[in-house]
Amino acid sequence: MLEKIQQTGDFLRKNVSKLPKVAIVLGSGLGGLTKEIAISESFEYKDIPNFPVSTVVGHGGKLIFGTINGVPIMAMQGRFHFYEGYNMQEVTFPIRVMKNIGVETLILSNASGGMNPSFNIGDIMVITDHINMFPTNPLMGKNFDELGPRFPDMSEIYDNELIAKAEVIAKKNGIKIQKGVYVGVSGPCFETPAEYKMFRIVGGDVVGMSTVPEAIVSRHSGMKTFALSVITDLGIVGQVCTVSHEEVLEAANKAEPLMTTLIKDLLLEI
């Protein structure tokens, strides 16, 4: 794994004009932020050494470098999911590469199902913590000290300073945001009513099929992490609605302009 990370990092160092300190992972329906990027380089995942390839509708398959508001960034247009059949090391491989080329701050986004009764479809939630309900952990197996400690502290996975800055930006722009706990599950099924109820009882506000593995590896690597969820369906007790992937994408796309404003302004504060 160390060799693969180094190979991919070397490829990017050779082919990218300016390596960034900030990386963004764009989730379902949230790829519109790419329109705000002054792109300097763009790579298809299939053309990057050792990279997996995204197979989910609504997820692009490009690694993009450039600037937003003059801030150098890299953006994953489409991520990799455990439910696609990748192992956790493959899912989080891009995060390892980000650290290898000098990224210090990771911004994650996703679509999720809301379980908090005060949430509505289209709301944006800043993730303050998570519950890992995946059947495994990306740090399982031999630990490489070059990548991070054997037992990383998880008391502040999502950076409190960045969360505070996002709250100020949201207020300034009149954007309503929620805050809460993200429950990460393997998928690919949407949740049953009983599962929604259980996840709410154990402390979750939203549930989704990504983000947690990436955040764990980001923390393990020593990067700062900030994450946003768009509430694209509801699993509130008594209000569980049927949902399709197309409906998730539609709800995410409607919230995308607000997400874009938050992220663009936050980049100026990092």
C-alpha angles and dihedrals in degrees: 000000000000090000092050092049090050093047092052092044090051090050091054094044088053096047106034120082097207123019113216134224092213129062129188127200110204115208135197112333092350099100090104089092086078087075087067094053120099091216120217098168135008128187130191109231090237090060095053115090113253095358119139119227123242114237102183125109109244093031118101121210106229139109107214130196126192142087138297114197086349093303114126111237143162120217133197107215095202129006136219123254134207089229091062088070098261118134119239093261090056093045091054099034093104090056090055090050091050090057090046093058095046107270112158103176128045123197116196130189134185148162115249145174115252119229100167108099091224092060126095133194108275095030118134117225126197107217112234097172141348143220116220109221095160112121090242143020129241090231094060115123132027114357119224110210089207088067101041146301124309092239109029120195112249100185091112110022093153111053112249093205092056090046090054091049091050090053091054091048092049092051091048091053097041092245117152112223133180126207127213156112123305119213112209117209134174099240143154090161118071110241127277118235089254091052092050088051092049094048090050092049092053091053109273126142097183136011131213145153103245144030099065096081091046093048092049092052092044089054092045089053093051097248125139113247132206123176139186131194126200112211102230101165139010131244098173115147106266092012103066107144132194111256139191131195089247091057090049091054092047093052092045092050091053091054094043098093091056091047089050092053092049094049095043092053093042091056088063089057097051 
